[in-house]
């Protein structure tokens, strides 16, 4: 198939031709690109599946084999459908649009997530808990209500916004600004906007470097997310044939985590910035080769199924489904008509629905339809306003408490120095014959009652972190958790405590 090239760039720079106000795209090509985006991310996610969070803080060496054959996708569908959390979240948003129209409110999207039974983690699960307990978007994704607000969650599931907004990058970002706030804010939201913008631009540009650079123009330069990706582009320019050079530089500068209590002071990072950097490394150093792109994004480590999913989907959109090598499409025919876990949508269905939604978006944004093509009113990227999560807060301590609250062990107390904290943990039903319950504990800070914490034992409704507070005056504080309602054979596990301060730690020096 011949790819129609609308605009070209050279090493990320426009080539002296004024970008037109409109772009003509054949309907056949539009569908092929939509299919390339959806299939591309499924392939990338599947390829990285065996490596997810198994290489934390280190790259996957070239000598480590990553299996690929015609059975891989079917195996995950049968054995671990939770691998495709990024896909089924995407499909949830598409399904809401299909049922309620493209103007569906964030409330409708939020309720669809909350009422679903699929597995979620981190910012997504905290958002689901918030929604089930009356905290709706945008509050559900705000960092003071969601310690994982800077995490990767919306970044991995924002593909849909770009895939229904061909060449209309600002429309894609507007969708993200509404739906992405369900679970993220700040840099976590910017990650989704950036990914969606790359998808949108991939419909009308054939230069991956140009796509990356133009998509970045949607984000405020002052944000750390922008600065991280700008660094990757800079290091790529300096050494365009060695992705490991950029990986080492990124690890030195951008691998520390502030928000996620799982990633603070640990060889684990689910932050949107560093994982976004790995998407871009795959795209830039892969140089348009599908296999190289997803392999590099995978071998960067950390969330190494979601990152190649984003990279593979973006490149799949640029080159189209028909140009993804058959080697990488092997086995996709086995799952094309299978619904993803806890959804009513398959790949073949979302290809058609995605085309329908993209067609509608083109028309509502000033485009036109001809017999066999659409005329898209092209949008030049516009920057969104700056917002910063955890501003002025610095993690200073991580402590393993390894405690529990039960009907008999009724109190956990500890002190902190600082201005905030997060407690991680979970609610447990110790007898499988017991019904699920909502366990309750009272939180006191400096002997003042703050709130009653409610911890469901049912997995899909669980509270991902036990408690947090970022608003304390700087100094010493006494924290107490006291059992309110925990029946026999149930318990609340208190695992780790992360303390924060508004005083920036001094940088370590090793030589005078």
ZIZIWO-V391566 format. One record per residue. N is the residue number from 0. PSI is psi in whole degrees, -180 to 180 (NA if undefined). OMEGA is omega in radians with two decimals (none if undefined). Layout:
# ZIZIWO-V391566
n/psi/omega
N/PSI/OMEGA
N/PSI/OMEGA
This chain:
# ZIZIWO-V391566
n/psi/omega
0/140/3.12
1/125/3.08
2/129/3.05
3/123/-3.13
4/122/-3.11
5/-58/3.09
6/149/3.02
7/152/3.03
8/165/3.10
9/114/-3.09
10/42/3.04
11/3/-3.11
12/141/3.08
13/152/-2.96
14/28/3.04
15/5/3.08
16/127/-3.12
17/126/3.13
18/126/-3.10
19/164/3.13
20/-25/-3.11
21/158/3.14
22/134/3.11
23/128/3.11
24/130/3.10
25/142/3.14
26/-39/3.12
27/-41/3.14
28/-40/3.10
29/-46/3.12
30/-41/-3.14
31/-38/3.14
32/-39/3.07
33/-44/3.08
34/-40/3.12
35/-37/3.13
36/-47/-3.13
37/-49/3.13
38/-39/-3.11
39/-39/-3.14
40/-33/3.08
41/-43/3.12
42/-48/-3.12
43/-42/3.12
44/-43/-3.13
45/-42/-3.12
46/-42/-3.11
47/-7/-3.06
48/-47/-3.09
49/-13/-3.02
50/-6/-2.97
51/122/3.12
52/27/3.03
53/-17/3.05
54/91/-3.09
55/119/-3.11
56/10/3.07
57/151/3.11
58/161/3.06
59/116/-3.05
60/149/-3.14
61/-26/-3.09
62/-9/3.12
63/118/-3.12
64/139/3.03
65/116/-2.99
66/146/3.00
67/125/3.06
68/-175/-3.02
69/-4/-3.12
70/-10/-2.94
71/-49/-3.08
72/-43/3.14
73/-36/-3.14
74/-45/-3.13
75/-38/3.07
76/-39/-3.08
77/-35/-2.93
78/-31/-3.12
79/71/-3.13
80/-19/3.09
81/-17/3.06
82/-34/-3.02
83/37/3.12
84/-35/3.10
85/-35/-3.13
86/-48/-3.06
87/-23/2.98
88/-46/3.02
89/-48/-3.07
90/-30/3.07
91/-45/-3.14
92/-41/3.10
93/-41/-3.12
94/-40/3.10
95/-43/3.08
96/-42/-3.11
97/-37/-3.09
98/-31/-2.99
99/-1/-3.14
100/163/-3.05
101/-10/3.06
102/14/-3.14
103/137/-3.05
104/162/3.06
105/-29/3.11
106/-43/3.11
107/-43/3.10
108/-42/-3.12
109/-43/-3.14
110/-35/3.11
111/-40/3.09
112/-46/-3.08
113/-36/-3.08
114/-8/3.13
115/164/-3.13
116/9/3.14
117/163/-3.08
118/135/3.04
119/160/-3.12
120/170/2.93
121/-129/-3.06
122/-37/3.12
123/-45/-3.11
124/-38/3.07
125/-38/3.09
126/-44/3.11
127/-45/3.10
128/-46/3.14
129/-47/-3.10
130/-45/3.12
131/-22/-3.12
132/22/2.95
133/4/3.09
134/104/-3.01
135/165/3.10
136/149/0.08
137/-6/-3.10
138/-31/-3.09
139/-26/-3.14
140/1/-3.14
141/143/-2.99
142/-26/3.13
143/-15/3.06
144/-2/-3.04
145/97/-3.09
146/-14/-3.10
147/21/-3.03
148/-26/3.10
149/4/-3.08
150/179/-2.96
151/-6/-2.86
152/-59/-3.10
153/-27/3.09
154/-39/-3.06
155/-12/-3.06
156/17/-3.13
157/-1/-3.09
158/-41/-3.06
159/-37/-3.05
160/-39/3.08
161/-34/-3.09
162/-17/3.04
163/9/-3.09
164/57/-3.07
165/120/3.11
166/2/-3.10
167/71/-2.95
168/-38/-3.12
169/-31/3.04
170/-41/3.09
171/-43/-3.13
172/-37/3.10
173/-40/3.07
174/-44/3.13
175/-38/-3.10
176/-26/3.10
177/-55/-3.00
178/-35/-3.10
179/-22/-3.14
180/-5/3.02
181/-40/-3.04
182/-13/-3.07
183/169/3.00
184/176/3.09
185/-135/-3.10
186/-31/3.08
187/-37/3.06
188/-41/-3.14
189/-35/3.10
190/-43/3.10
191/-41/3.12
192/-43/-3.11
193/-46/3.13
194/-47/3.13
195/-38/3.12
196/-39/3.11
197/-42/3.07
198/-49/-3.10
199/-45/-3.12
200/-27/-3.12
201/-17/3.07
202/-26/-2.96
203/1/3.08
204/150/3.13
205/10/-3.12
206/110/-3.03
207/-33/3.10
208/-43/3.13
209/-41/3.12
210/-47/-3.14
211/-48/-3.08
212/-42/-3.12
213/-38/3.11
214/-36/-3.14
215/-21/3.14
216/-5/3.06
217/-14/-3.02
218/150/3.10
219/135/-3.10
220/-24/-3.11
221/-15/-3.09
222/148/3.11
223/-32/3.11
224/-48/3.11
225/-46/-3.06
226/-36/3.10
227/-49/-3.13
228/-37/3.09
229/-36/3.08
230/-43/3.14
231/-43/3.11
232/-43/3.13
233/-46/-3.13
234/-33/3.06
235/-42/3.11
236/-38/-3.12
237/-34/-3.04
238/77/-2.97
239/-2/-3.09
240/9/-3.10
241/93/-3.12
242/-25/-3.11
243/-28/3.04
244/-49/3.12
245/-38/-3.14
246/-47/-3.14
247/-42/3.13
248/-42/3.12
249/-39/3.13
250/-39/-3.14
251/-38/-2.98
252/-32/-2.91
253/11/-3.01
254/-6/3.14
255/145/-3.11
256/141/3.13
257/-46/-2.99
258/-61/-3.01
259/119/3.14
260/-23/3.09
261/-33/-3.04
262/-14/3.14
263/128/3.10
264/40/-3.13
265/154/3.08
266/60/-3.09
267/136/-3.10
268/116/3.10
269/15/3.12
270/143/-3.08
271/-36/-3.02
272/-56/-3.04
273/-36/3.10
274/-32/3.01
275/-37/3.08
276/-37/-3.13
277/-31/3.00
278/-48/-3.08
279/-37/3.07
280/-45/3.11
281/-45/-3.10
282/-45/-3.08
283/-52/-3.07
284/-19/3.05
285/-21/3.00
286/39/3.07
287/-4/3.08
288/121/-3.02
289/-48/-3.11
290/-44/3.13
291/-37/-3.11
292/-52/-3.09
293/-28/3.13
294/-44/3.14
295/-47/3.13
296/-35/3.09
297/-48/-3.03
298/-9/3.03
299/-21/3.06
300/-161/-3.04
301/-124/-3.06
302/71/-2.86
303/16/2.86
304/-40/-3.12
305/-37/-3.12
306/-47/3.05
307/-24/3.06
308/-49/3.09
309/-48/-3.11
310/-44/-3.14
311/-35/3.11
312/-41/3.13
313/-48/3.13
314/-38/3.09
315/-35/3.07
316/-42/-3.12
317/-44/-3.05
318/-19/-3.12
319/153/-3.12
320/-42/-3.06
321/-17/-3.13
322/2/2.93
323/126/-3.08
324/143/-3.12
325/-31/3.11
326/-40/-3.10
327/-20/3.11
328/-2/-3.10
329/131/3.14
330/-12/-3.10
331/-26/3.11
332/-23/-3.12
333/-21/-3.08
334/1/-3.09
335/-37/-3.07
336/9/3.14
337/133/3.06
338/139/3.03
339/154/-3.02
340/132/3.06
341/20/3.05
342/171/3.07
343/24/-3.05
344/139/3.02
345/174/3.09
346/-47/-3.12
347/-35/3.10
348/-43/-3.08
349/-25/3.02
350/-50/-3.09
351/-43/3.13
352/-40/3.11
353/-40/3.09
354/-42/3.12
355/-46/-3.13
356/-40/3.10
357/-40/3.12
358/-42/3.13
359/-40/3.12
360/-40/3.11
361/-46/-3.07
362/-42/-3.09
363/-14/3.10
364/28/3.00
365/8/3.12
366/179/-3.12
367/154/3.10
368/131/3.01
369/-176/-3.05
370/-52/-3.05
371/17/-3.08
372/169/2.99
373/148/2.96
374/112/-3.09
375/133/3.00
376/102/-3.01
377/142/3.13
378/125/3.01
379/139/-3.06
380/141/3.03
381/143/-3.10
382/144/3.05
383/163/3.14
384/161/-3.14
385/134/2.92
386/143/-3.02
387/125/3.04
388/150/3.06
389/32/-3.09
390/130/3.12
391/10/3.10
392/139/-3.13
393/126/3.06
394/134/-3.09
395/-16/-3.11
396/142/2.97
397/124/-3.02
398/133/3.06
399/114/-3.12
400/-34/3.07
401/54/-3.10
402/173/3.13
403/153/2.99
404/129/3.12
405/-174/3.05
406/-22/-3.13
407/-42/3.07
408/91/-2.84
409/3/-3.07
410/137/2.99
411/126/3.14
412/149/3.06
413/162/3.11
414/153/3.00
415/158/2.90
416/123/3.14
417/-155/-3.07
418/9/3.13
419/168/3.14
420/162/2.96
421/137/3.04
422/129/3.05
423/156/3.12
424/-166/-3.04
425/164/3.02
426/139/-3.05
427/136/2.99
428/111/-2.99
429/0/3.12
430/114/-3.07
431/-19/3.11
432/-12/3.11
433/148/3.02
434/161/3.03
435/152/-3.09
436/165/3.02
437/109/-3.12
438/149/-3.07
439/140/3.05
440/147/3.13
441/135/3.11
442/127/3.05
443/137/3.01
444/121/-3.09
445/44/3.09
446/13/3.07
447/128/3.11
448/131/-3.12
449/-52/-3.10
450/162/2.95
451/120/-3.13
452/131/-3.14
453/123/-3.03
454/98/3.08
455/143/3.06
456/-19/3.13
457/134/-2.90
458/-48/-3.01
459/-21/-3.12
460/6/-3.01
461/155/2.98
462/125/-2.96
463/-35/3.04
464/153/-3.01
465/-52/-3.06
466/158/3.07
467/156/3.06
468/125/-3.11
469/11/-2.96
470/22/-3.08
471/149/2.99
472/145/-3.12
473/130/3.12
474/-163/-3.12
475/138/-3.14
476/143/3.06
477/127/-3.12
478/132/3.11
479/134/2.97
480/129/-3.06
481/132/3.13
482/130/3.00
483/-51/-3.11
484/90/3.07
485/103/-3.12
486/169/3.04
487/144/3.11
488/16/2.98
489/158/3.06
490/155/2.96
491/121/3.12
492/127/3.07
493/113/-2.99
494/-83/-3.07
495/152/3.02
496/129/3.01
497/125/3.13
498/145/-3.12
499/152/3.07
500/155/3.02
501/-1/3.07
502/119/-3.10
503/126/3.11
504/145/3.11
505/141/3.12
506/135/-3.12
507/138/3.01
508/143/-3.06
509/-14/-3.13
510/143/3.09
511/NA/none
